[in-house]
Amino acid sequence: MSCGGSWCWDGVAALLPDAVAPDLDFRPGATPADHAAQLGDGDVVAGHSYGSLPAHVAAQRFGALVVIDGFAADTGDSAHGLKHDFAAARRAQGDMWLPDDPLPGMRPMPLSAMEAPVTVAALPDKRVFVHCLQSDFAAQAELARERGFAVAEVDAGHLWPLEQPAACAALLLAAAAAPLPRDERFVLRAWAEDDVGAMTEACSDADIQRWTRVPKPYRRSDAEFFVRLARDQALRGEAVPCCIADAATGEVLGAVGVHGIDLDAQTAELGYWTAPWARRQGVALAGARMLSDWVFTTFPLRRLTLEIFEGNEPSFALADQLGARREPGMAVLER
């Protein structure tokens, strides 16, 4: 949802075949509750700008809530109450208002929608606030952190869904994603600060230094930076960096990740390594198989590429077992 209308979501919806972008009823007197009633239920409800208010009201019917450069609302809040700096100019226009420089297709909006307080029930556990760094919703991003949102920062203006639809779609898919997979031996999970020591030790190994692009030498600060980067990239749907851990003990055994997710090209890159203390146990193969299956189900991708240096025959053999096709300096896995 967006205060600009459903057309703001056309580019995003084109990449999400199950998406529904309702055209909100902007008759005089309409409120966020009225607009929330236009929504159904599903995996994710996303609201941009004003649309974040009806999204909050409807969020109890969804598995996740995504707010894009909008409001982090609680019961009793309103758009003008949370962002009062533009209230006077809008009230001066009367019952309906438009910004000074409306986009083509933008419809007049009822002042009542900005003034009416909302009633917010329990929000889903998974909730994401997208802070567009070139916009002026920084105070709302901080409020969202206080209210338990994960905050994703994007280098974009307020109209991010319109200007970068593929990036927006990727974030929504990540928000809707099922939990990472596991089997009886191994579990895929997000990297955590407690993993920094094990990651530093593993990535200092001579074979990992030789066959991957990790920094050389590998320092603890590199691992700390990667853990932060991995969290941010996963939240934005740009990558899925995973720790392969022992399902019983939680010990770090290796890494597998999908990076460079490109919904327009329907491609991404797959990479993996095994910690020296866990080799010859099928760790990388199991992790790569589980994650590639999960990614092809979660994102509309057709192709994963595996960059493999010439001479790294064990990695090529693993790619063969995944069903990938060998090409010079890489293997390609297609679905």
C-alpha positions as CSV (number, residue, x, y, z in Angstrom):
1,M,0.0,0.0,0.0
2,S,1.1,3.5,-0.7
3,C,-0.4,7.0,-0.3
4,G,0.3,7.3,-4.1
5,G,-2.0,4.5,-5.0
6,S,-1.6,0.9,-6.2
7,W,0.3,2.0,-9.3
8,C,3.3,2.8,-7.1
9,W,3.6,-1.0,-6.6
10,D,3.3,-2.1,-10.3
11,G,7.1,-2.7,-10.7
12,V,7.3,-4.6,-7.5
13,A,4.2,-6.7,-8.1
14,A,5.5,-7.7,-11.6
15,L,8.3,-9.6,-9.7
16,L,5.9,-11.1,-7.1
17,P,3.3,-13.2,-8.8
18,D,1.2,-13.6,-5.6
19,A,1.3,-9.9,-4.7
20,V,-1.9,-7.9,-4.3
21,A,-1.7,-4.1,-4.4
22,P,-5.2,-2.7,-3.6
23,D,-6.2,0.8,-4.7
24,L,-7.3,2.4,-1.4
25,D,-10.6,4.1,-1.2
26,F,-9.8,7.8,-0.9
27,R,-13.3,9.2,-0.4
28,P,-13.5,12.1,2.1
29,G,-13.8,10.8,5.7
30,A,-11.9,7.6,5.0
31,T,-9.6,6.4,7.8
32,P,-6.7,3.9,8.2
33,A,-9.2,1.4,9.6
34,D,-11.3,1.7,6.5
35,H,-8.3,1.1,4.3
36,A,-7.1,-1.9,6.5
37,A,-10.5,-3.5,5.9
38,Q,-9.7,-3.6,2.2
39,L,-6.9,-6.0,2.9
40,G,-7.1,-9.8,3.2
41,D,-4.5,-11.9,5.0
42,G,-1.3,-13.6,3.9
43,D,2.5,-13.9,4.4
44,V,3.4,-10.2,4.5
45,V,1.6,-6.9,4.6
46,A,3.7,-4.0,3.4
47,G,2.9,-0.3,3.8
48,H,4.7,2.6,2.3
49,S,4.4,6.1,3.7
50,Y,0.8,6.6,4.9
51,G,0.1,3.0,3.9
52,S,2.1,1.9,6.9
53,L,-0.8,2.9,9.1
54,P,-3.5,0.6,7.7
55,A,-0.8,-2.0,7.4
56,H,-0.3,-1.8,11.2
57,V,-4.0,-2.1,11.7
58,A,-4.2,-5.2,9.5
59,A,-0.9,-6.8,10.6
60,Q,-2.4,-9.3,13.0
61,R,-3.8,-11.2,10.0
62,F,-0.3,-11.5,8.4
63,G,2.9,-13.4,9.1
64,A,5.1,-10.3,8.8
65,L,4.8,-6.5,8.7
66,V,7.1,-4.4,6.5
67,V,7.0,-0.6,6.8
68,I,8.7,1.3,4.0
69,D,9.7,4.9,4.9
70,G,6.5,5.2,6.9
71,F,5.3,5.2,10.5
72,A,6.1,3.0,13.5
73,A,2.6,3.2,15.0
74,D,1.0,2.2,18.3
75,T,-2.6,2.5,19.4
76,G,-3.7,6.2,19.5
77,D,-1.1,7.3,17.0
78,S,-1.9,9.1,13.7
79,A,0.2,10.3,10.7
80,H,0.0,13.9,11.8
81,G,0.6,13.0,15.4
82,L,3.8,11.1,14.5
83,K,5.0,13.6,11.9
84,H,3.4,16.9,12.8
85,D,5.8,19.1,10.7
86,F,3.6,18.8,7.6
87,A,0.2,18.8,9.2
88,A,-0.6,22.6,8.9
89,A,0.1,22.7,5.2
90,R,-2.2,19.8,4.6
91,R,-5.0,21.1,6.8
92,A,-4.9,24.3,4.8
93,Q,-6.0,22.4,1.7
94,G,-9.3,21.3,3.3
95,D,-10.8,17.8,3.3
96,M,-8.6,16.5,0.5
97,W,-4.9,17.2,-0.1
98,L,-2.1,16.7,-2.5
99,P,1.6,17.4,-2.2
100,D,3.0,20.5,-3.9
101,D,4.6,18.4,-6.6
102,P,2.3,15.4,-7.1
103,L,3.5,12.5,-9.3
104,P,1.4,11.6,-12.4
105,G,-1.4,9.3,-11.3
106,M,-1.4,10.5,-7.7
107,R,-4.9,11.0,-6.3
108,P,-6.1,13.6,-3.7
109,M,-6.1,12.0,-0.3
110,P,-8.6,12.5,2.5
111,L,-7.2,14.6,5.4
112,S,-9.2,12.3,7.7
113,A,-6.8,9.4,6.9
114,M,-3.9,11.5,8.3
115,E,-5.8,12.7,11.4
116,A,-7.6,9.6,12.6
117,P,-5.8,7.6,15.3
118,V,-5.2,3.9,14.8
119,T,-5.9,0.9,16.9
120,V,-3.0,-1.6,16.7
121,A,-3.4,-5.2,17.9
122,A,-0.5,-7.5,18.5
123,L,2.0,-7.2,15.7
124,P,3.7,-10.3,14.1
125,D,7.1,-11.2,15.5
126,K,8.7,-10.6,12.1
127,R,8.6,-6.9,11.3
128,V,10.9,-4.8,9.2
129,F,11.2,-1.0,8.9
130,V,12.9,0.2,5.7
131,H,14.7,3.5,6.3
132,C,15.3,5.3,3.0
133,L,18.4,7.3,3.8
134,Q,17.6,10.1,1.3
135,S,14.3,10.8,2.9
136,D,13.2,12.4,6.2
137,F,11.8,9.5,8.2
138,A,14.9,9.0,10.4
139,A,12.9,9.7,13.6
140,Q,10.4,7.0,12.6
141,A,13.3,4.6,12.0
142,E,14.5,5.2,15.6
143,L,11.0,4.7,16.9
144,A,10.7,1.5,15.0
145,R,13.9,0.2,16.6
146,E,12.4,1.0,20.0
147,R,9.2,-0.9,19.1
148,G,11.0,-4.1,18.0
149,F,11.4,-3.7,14.3
150,A,14.5,-4.8,12.4
151,V,15.6,-1.7,10.5
152,A,16.9,-2.1,7.0
153,E,18.7,1.0,5.6
154,V,18.6,1.6,1.8
155,D,20.4,4.4,-0.1
156,A,17.3,5.7,-1.7
157,G,14.6,8.4,-1.6
158,H,11.1,8.1,-0.3
159,L,9.8,6.5,-3.5
160,W,12.0,3.5,-3.2
161,P,9.3,0.9,-4.3
162,L,8.7,3.0,-7.4
163,E,12.4,3.7,-8.2
164,Q,14.0,0.4,-7.2
165,P,11.3,-2.3,-7.5
166,A,13.6,-5.3,-7.7
167,A,15.4,-4.3,-4.5
168,C,12.0,-3.8,-2.8
169,A,10.7,-7.1,-4.1
170,A,13.8,-8.9,-2.8
171,L,13.3,-7.5,0.7
172,L,9.6,-8.5,0.7
173,L,10.5,-12.0,-0.3
174,A,13.1,-12.3,2.4
175,A,10.5,-11.1,4.9
176,A,8.0,-13.8,3.7
177,A,10.7,-16.5,3.7
178,A,10.3,-19.8,5.5
179,P,12.8,-20.6,8.3
180,L,16.2,-21.7,7.0
181,P,16.4,-25.5,6.5
182,R,18.0,-28.2,8.6
183,D,18.3,-32.0,8.5
184,E,19.1,-34.6,11.1
185,R,22.9,-33.6,11.2
186,F,23.2,-30.0,10.2
187,V,21.3,-26.8,10.6
188,L,21.6,-23.6,8.6
189,R,21.3,-20.4,10.6
190,A,22.3,-16.8,10.5
191,W,25.8,-15.8,11.7
192,A,26.0,-14.5,15.2
193,E,28.5,-12.5,17.2
194,D,29.3,-15.7,19.2
195,D,30.6,-17.2,15.9
196,V,33.4,-14.7,15.4
197,G,36.1,-16.7,17.0
198,A,35.3,-19.9,15.0
199,M,35.0,-17.9,11.8
200,T,38.3,-16.2,12.4
201,E,40.0,-19.6,13.0
202,A,38.4,-21.3,10.0
203,C,39.1,-18.5,7.6
204,S,42.8,-18.4,8.6
205,D,43.1,-22.0,7.3
206,A,45.5,-22.3,4.4
207,D,43.0,-24.1,2.1
208,I,40.2,-21.5,2.7
209,Q,42.8,-18.7,2.2
210,R,43.9,-20.4,-1.1
211,W,40.5,-21.2,-2.7
212,T,38.2,-18.4,-1.5
213,R,38.2,-14.6,-1.6
214,V,38.4,-14.1,2.2
215,P,40.8,-11.3,3.3
216,K,44.4,-12.4,3.6
217,P,45.5,-12.4,6.4
218,Y,42.1,-12.9,8.1
219,R,41.7,-11.0,11.3
220,R,39.0,-11.0,14.0
221,S,37.8,-7.6,12.8
222,D,37.1,-9.2,9.4
223,A,34.8,-11.7,11.0
224,E,33.1,-9.0,13.1
225,F,32.5,-6.9,10.0
226,F,31.2,-9.9,8.0
227,V,28.6,-10.8,10.7
228,R,27.2,-7.3,10.6
229,L,27.2,-7.2,6.8
230,A,25.6,-10.7,6.6
231,R,22.7,-9.5,8.9
232,D,22.1,-6.4,6.9
233,Q,22.2,-8.2,3.5
234,A,19.9,-10.9,4.6
235,L,17.4,-8.4,5.9
236,R,17.4,-6.6,2.5
237,G,17.1,-9.8,0.6
238,E,20.4,-9.1,-1.2
239,A,22.1,-12.3,0.1
240,V,21.5,-15.3,2.3
241,P,24.8,-15.9,4.2
242,C,24.5,-19.0,6.5
243,C,26.5,-20.8,9.1
244,I,26.4,-24.5,8.8
245,A,26.2,-25.7,12.4
246,D,26.0,-29.1,14.1
247,A,22.3,-29.8,14.6
248,A,22.9,-31.2,18.1
249,T,25.7,-29.0,19.5
250,G,25.5,-25.8,17.5
251,E,29.2,-26.0,16.7
252,V,30.3,-24.0,13.6
253,L,31.2,-26.5,10.9
254,G,31.3,-24.4,7.8
255,A,29.6,-21.7,5.7
256,V,27.3,-21.6,2.7
257,G,25.8,-18.5,1.2
258,V,23.9,-17.1,-1.8
259,H,25.0,-13.6,-2.7
260,G,24.3,-11.1,-5.4
261,I,20.6,-11.9,-5.7
262,D,19.4,-10.3,-8.9
263,L,15.6,-10.7,-9.5
264,D,15.7,-8.9,-12.8
265,A,18.3,-11.4,-14.2
266,Q,17.0,-14.2,-12.0
267,T,20.5,-15.1,-11.0
268,A,22.7,-15.3,-7.8
269,E,26.0,-16.7,-6.7
270,L,26.5,-19.7,-4.4
271,G,29.6,-20.2,-2.3
272,Y,30.7,-22.5,0.6
273,W,33.6,-23.6,2.8
274,T,34.2,-26.2,5.5
275,A,36.0,-25.5,8.7
276,P,39.3,-27.6,8.9
277,W,38.0,-29.5,12.0
278,A,34.8,-30.6,10.1
279,R,36.1,-31.9,6.7
280,R,35.2,-35.2,5.1
281,Q,31.8,-35.3,6.8
282,G,29.6,-34.0,3.9
283,V,29.2,-30.6,5.6
284,A,29.5,-28.4,2.5
285,L,27.5,-30.7,0.2
286,A,24.6,-30.9,2.7
287,G,24.7,-27.1,3.3
288,A,24.9,-26.2,-0.4
289,R,22.1,-28.7,-1.3
290,M,19.8,-27.4,1.5
291,L,20.4,-23.7,0.8
292,S,20.1,-24.0,-3.0
293,D,16.8,-25.8,-2.7
294,W,15.6,-23.2,-0.2
295,V,16.7,-20.2,-2.3
296,F,15.1,-21.5,-5.5
297,T,11.9,-21.9,-3.6
298,T,12.1,-18.5,-1.9
299,F,13.2,-16.3,-4.7
300,P,12.2,-16.4,-8.4
301,L,15.7,-17.4,-9.6
302,R,16.7,-19.7,-12.5
303,R,20.5,-19.8,-12.1
304,L,23.1,-20.0,-9.4
305,T,26.7,-19.7,-10.3
306,L,29.6,-21.2,-8.3
307,E,32.9,-19.4,-8.8
308,I,35.6,-22.2,-8.5
309,F,39.3,-21.5,-9.0
310,E,41.1,-23.8,-11.5
311,G,42.7,-26.7,-9.7
312,N,40.1,-26.8,-6.9
313,E,38.9,-30.3,-7.9
314,P,37.1,-31.1,-4.6
315,S,34.9,-28.0,-5.1
316,F,34.2,-29.0,-8.7
317,A,33.3,-32.5,-7.5
318,L,30.9,-31.1,-5.0
319,A,29.3,-29.0,-7.7
320,D,28.9,-32.1,-9.8
321,Q,27.0,-33.8,-6.9
322,L,24.7,-30.8,-6.8
323,G,23.9,-31.3,-10.4
324,A,25.7,-28.2,-11.6
325,R,27.2,-27.9,-15.1
326,R,30.9,-27.2,-15.3
327,E,32.2,-24.1,-17.2
328,P,35.6,-22.5,-17.2
329,G,36.3,-21.1,-13.7
330,M,32.8,-21.9,-12.5
331,A,29.9,-24.3,-12.3
332,V,26.2,-23.4,-13.0
333,L,23.2,-24.8,-11.2
334,E,19.9,-24.2,-13.0
335,R,16.3,-25.0,-12.1
